[in-house]
């Protein structure tokens, strides 16, 4: 069944246009009612990133939860994985993160976590959607049962301690000069502090949020500032988080970007050698490079692929017993530690390998040679351009040209009106040609 409000990662859209106070309040009421089970005093924790609109959305969400008798525990600006962790730690019935992740500040979103710290299933989201569109006036709390709100102190310290404990007790980052780019987002306090407490020399950028500059020329989607700083300071490693710090990219000491595929390769190799993998492989999406799949096969591991979206990766991991998965974009899920992607924890696991091997990041993080992979986006206003006959024919023709030695992935974005066209193969010229042909066809159909 098509969903009206929820996309691949919660409810997301332009702040005060799609994500309005009215919608936020209804989401609070609906989600509160959906998780109001039993006679105990129910509670929800609410975190947020640093967007200007978070104040508005947080207040509206609180009003919604309080009106159905749910106590609210605001956490302030804090990473998405911290919200998931604290939902479980504080025995909350629900966790909420207000963020649009890597999107620009004009956008915002509402991510929901169940009491187990996992994102909601499609069935639960559909239940919440039905409640949003229904008359809830008869289900509001009595005057004597309205919820209370109480800000939680020391949440940063709790998350920092959690992140540090994912490393062996005797593991130190002493001797590493680290530049960390916090994207002017939710990790701007906790990430530099955690790295410093572990003994590293830390230079932090993207730590001056003003409500408007989240992800603006900083963070994992714009690593140029980090690359320059790593080279300027001759740092050992650069760490780039996104706006809500659930994804990470690495910059090595040479200023080269290391994506999520390479990170998964490094951690998979290390865990395989240490006997930490709970299944003989990892889980990634259809966007991960074929080079990763070939590399893993060479060391006796498999690569299971899912649809794009960390929720689909996690669902496959839980269903089939994997403890490592993620996305090329830098969402790395380490289910031994977290119920969602965690940029800081993934970076710590990588640095543990670097420290153990005593090698430069550029050597550690080059597990495989990526196949030429081209990704282009085509923006459209309305309609279904992928159903156009000319587009269908162009896609079929492209797949025939690539043959068994390559892959073509065409998919609509789950967060914006964009068609993503990706192809990869051993022949770069061929890959570029087939992508351009498909993009041309889609562009004409979308005009």
RAMO-V796992 format. One record per residue. N is the residue number from 1. SS is DSSP state (H for helix, E for strand, L for the rest). PHI is phi in whole degrees, -180 to 180 (none if undefined). NEAR is the number of other C-alpha atoms within 12 Angstrom. Layout:
# RAMO-V796992
n = {N;N}
ss = {SS;SS}
phi = {PHI;PHI}
near = {NEAR;NEAR}
This chain:
# RAMO-V796992
n = {1;2;3;4;5;6;7;8;9;10;11;12;13;14;15;16;17;18;19;20;21;22;23;24;25;26;27;28;29;30;31;32;33;34;35;36;37;38;39;40;41;42;43;44;45;46;47;48;49;50;51;52;53;54;55;56;57;58;59;60;61;62;63;64;65;66;67;68;69;70;71;72;73;74;75;76;77;78;79;80;81;82;83;84;85;86;87;88;89;90;91;92;93;94;95;96;97;98;99;100;101;102;103;104;105;106;107;108;109;110;111;112;113;114;115;116;117;118;119;120;121;122;123;124;125;126;127;128;129;130;131;132;133;134;135;136;137;138;139;140;141;142;143;144;145;146;147;148;149;150;151;152;153;154;155;156;157;158;159;160;161;162;163;164;165;166;167;168;169;170;171;172;173;174;175;176;177;178;179;180;181;182;183;184;185;186;187;188;189;190;191;192;193;194;195;196;197;198;199;200;201;202;203;204;205;206;207;208;209;210;211;212;213;214;215;216;217;218;219;220;221;222;223;224;225;226;227;228;229;230;231;232;233;234;235;236;237;238;239;240;241;242;243;244;245;246;247;248;249;250;251;252;253;254;255;256;257;258;259;260;261;262;263;264;265;266;267;268;269;270;271;272;273;274;275;276;277;278;279;280;281;282;283;284;285;286;287;288;289;290;291;292;293;294;295;296;297;298;299;300;301;302;303;304;305;306;307;308;309;310;311;312;313;314;315;316;317;318;319;320;321;322;323;324;325;326;327;328;329;330;331;332;333;334;335;336;337;338;339;340;341;342;343;344;345;346;347;348;349;350;351;352;353;354;355;356;357;358;359;360;361;362;363;364;365;366;367;368;369;370;371;372;373;374;375;376;377;378;379;380;381;382;383;384;385;386;387;388;389;390;391;392;393;394;395;396;397;398;399;400;401;402;403;404;405;406;407;408;409;410;411;412;413;414;415;416;417;418;419;420;421;422;423;424;425;426;427;428;429;430;431;432;433;434;435;436;437;438;439;440;441;442;443;444;445;446;447}
ss = {L;L;L;L;L;E;E;L;L;E;E;E;E;E;E;L;L;L;E;L;H;H;H;H;H;H;H;H;H;H;H;H;H;H;L;L;L;L;L;L;L;L;E;E;E;E;E;E;L;L;L;L;L;H;H;H;H;H;H;H;H;H;H;H;H;H;H;L;L;L;E;E;E;E;E;E;E;L;L;H;H;H;H;H;H;H;H;H;H;L;L;L;L;E;E;E;E;E;L;L;L;L;L;L;L;L;E;E;E;E;E;E;E;E;L;L;L;L;E;L;L;H;H;H;H;H;H;H;H;H;H;H;L;L;L;L;H;H;H;L;L;L;H;H;H;L;L;L;E;L;L;L;L;L;H;H;H;H;H;H;H;H;H;H;L;L;L;L;L;L;L;L;L;L;L;L;E;E;E;E;E;L;L;L;L;L;L;L;L;H;H;H;H;H;H;H;H;L;L;L;E;E;E;E;E;L;L;L;L;L;L;L;L;L;L;L;L;L;L;L;L;L;L;H;H;H;H;H;H;H;H;H;H;L;L;L;E;E;E;E;E;L;L;L;L;L;L;E;E;E;E;E;L;L;L;L;E;E;L;H;H;H;H;H;H;H;H;H;H;H;H;H;H;H;L;L;L;L;L;L;E;E;E;E;E;L;L;L;L;H;H;H;H;H;H;H;H;H;L;L;L;E;E;E;E;E;L;L;L;H;H;H;H;H;H;H;H;H;H;H;L;L;L;E;E;E;L;L;L;L;L;E;E;E;L;L;L;L;L;L;L;L;H;H;H;H;H;H;H;H;H;H;H;H;H;H;H;L;L;L;H;H;H;H;L;L;L;L;L;L;L;E;E;E;E;E;E;E;E;L;L;L;L;L;H;H;H;L;H;H;H;H;H;H;H;H;H;H;H;H;H;H;H;H;H;E;E;E;E;E;E;E;L;L;L;L;L;E;E;E;E;E;E;E;E;L;L;H;H;H;H;H;H;H;H;H;H;H;H;H;H;H;H;H;H;H;L}
phi = {none;-68;-101;-89;-112;-84;-106;-75;-145;83;-95;-145;171;-67;-64;69;-121;-98;-89;-95;-58;-62;-66;-60;-64;-66;-62;-61;-64;-66;-66;-61;-68;-65;-108;-86;-125;91;-101;-72;-75;-84;-143;-130;-100;-129;-108;-157;-95;-109;-70;-55;-71;-62;-60;-64;-69;-60;-63;-67;-60;-58;-59;-64;-64;-62;-69;-108;87;-99;-73;-115;-118;-70;-104;79;-67;-163;-61;-54;-62;-68;-63;-61;-66;-72;-58;-72;-61;-94;56;-77;-86;-163;-123;-132;-120;-96;-170;-116;56;-89;-70;-66;-62;-63;-90;-156;-160;-130;-104;-118;-124;-76;-62;-87;85;-96;-63;-74;-76;-59;-63;-68;-63;-65;-62;-67;-61;-63;-69;-58;-89;-106;-83;-100;-58;-77;-106;-69;-69;-68;-56;-82;-117;-61;-70;-115;-119;-147;-69;-92;-90;63;-67;-63;-63;-63;-70;-59;-65;-59;-62;-63;-75;-78;-101;-57;-58;-90;-79;-126;-101;-59;96;-97;-98;-118;-102;-116;-106;-95;62;52;-120;-66;-94;-67;-99;-75;-66;-61;-65;-62;-65;-65;-63;-86;102;-79;-85;-116;-116;-109;-127;65;-123;-127;-66;-128;95;-117;-99;-60;66;-85;60;-144;87;-67;-93;-146;-81;-59;-63;-68;-59;-62;-69;-61;-68;-61;-96;52;-73;-81;-161;-118;-123;-114;-95;-103;-58;-112;62;-100;-133;-149;-124;-115;-117;-80;-66;-91;88;-92;-79;-113;-90;-63;-62;-65;-61;-64;-62;-63;-68;-61;-62;-63;-67;-63;-67;-89;73;-92;-70;-88;-143;-79;168;-134;-119;-140;-103;-65;-89;-67;-68;-62;-61;-64;-61;-67;-63;-61;-60;-69;-110;84;-118;-106;-123;-90;-108;-129;-64;-69;130;-64;-65;-74;-61;-66;-59;-68;-60;-67;-70;-115;81;-86;-118;-141;-165;165;-127;-57;-69;113;-73;-116;-107;-115;-71;-66;-117;-140;-98;-154;-63;-140;-64;-68;-64;-62;-63;-64;-65;-64;-67;-64;-67;-59;-66;-67;-83;66;-116;-63;-59;-62;-78;-63;-95;-118;-71;-148;-91;-64;-72;-53;-135;-116;-126;-130;-111;-123;-84;-134;-95;-162;83;-127;-61;-72;-92;-65;-60;-65;-66;-59;-65;-64;-66;-61;-64;-64;-65;-65;-66;-73;64;-77;-90;-148;-139;-127;-126;-120;-155;-77;-65;-87;-124;-156;-76;-138;-100;-100;-117;-128;-139;-149;177;-74;-103;-61;-60;-66;-61;-62;-66;-69;-63;-62;-66;-69;-60;-62;-66;-65;-60;-67;-71;-88;-67}
near = {10;12;19;21;32;34;30;32;38;38;39;37;33;25;31;24;18;23;34;29;29;25;34;42;29;38;47;50;43;40;46;48;37;33;34;29;18;10;10;15;23;34;40;50;49;51;47;44;55;48;41;28;36;40;28;26;43;43;29;30;47;43;33;39;46;38;35;40;36;43;36;40;36;36;37;35;40;44;51;52;51;50;55;43;43;44;38;25;22;27;23;34;38;44;48;53;52;53;51;44;48;43;34;37;34;29;36;45;50;49;45;50;41;35;30;24;35;34;40;37;22;24;16;24;33;25;26;32;30;24;27;29;19;16;13;25;18;12;22;27;24;15;12;12;20;25;28;25;27;19;19;23;14;16;30;31;22;23;35;33;25;26;35;33;23;29;30;18;13;15;24;27;34;21;21;30;32;43;43;51;53;53;53;44;52;52;54;40;36;39;52;34;29;36;39;26;22;32;20;29;26;31;31;38;37;39;34;24;27;21;28;25;28;46;45;32;28;38;48;46;33;32;37;27;31;42;37;26;33;34;23;17;22;22;31;40;48;50;59;57;56;50;52;53;53;50;47;52;48;52;45;40;33;26;28;26;35;40;40;43;46;44;52;50;47;39;41;48;36;27;28;25;16;12;15;21;27;24;26;27;36;48;51;47;37;33;40;46;40;35;30;41;34;23;28;31;21;17;22;18;27;28;39;34;30;24;27;32;38;40;36;33;42;40;34;29;35;25;13;19;22;32;38;52;52;52;46;38;36;43;50;53;48;45;34;27;28;39;40;50;49;46;48;54;47;48;50;39;38;45;43;32;33;31;26;20;16;17;21;24;38;27;22;32;38;30;30;29;20;27;25;25;32;34;28;29;26;31;25;23;15;14;17;22;31;31;19;20;16;22;28;22;18;31;33;23;20;34;29;18;26;27;20;14;22;29;36;38;36;37;31;28;23;23;28;26;20;26;34;32;39;36;43;38;32;24;21;20;18;27;34;28;26;38;40;26;29;40;39;25;30;37;29;20;26;25;17}
